[in-house]
């Protein structure tokens, strides 16, 4: 059996944060999490569907929960996840449920869902095991 990701992750029913509400102006996490994996040269490699490949190098919006990668109220480098963290030491899902974000201007950290817009990259061989990255991103109200 081939390994599979964890999908969009699990939103704990005990979470004080509401799950994401569907929005027509953002890419749905169901698109990004529809990734299969194969084993090549003893590595797990993502196999992206056409809908995901079509997003590569495009300016898109995504809604999610911030996972800061450093201290401070203003964040320029963080992960955006499909579900909120339930533990500060645990990831909420697999790599298909997170996007690395690098912003032009700092974005104020929020426990509530945020929307970011930027250039979307579908990653083929990221050394950190990430599948997606935003560059030139901005926070959207």
Secondary structure, 3 states (H helix, E strand, C coil): CCCCCCCCCCCCCCCCCCCCCCCCCCCCHHHHCCEEEEEECCEEEEEECHHHHCCCCCEEEEEEEEEECCCCCEEEEEEEECCCCCCCCCCCCCHHHEEEEEEEEEEECCCCCEEEEEEEEECCCCCCCCCEEEEEEEEEC
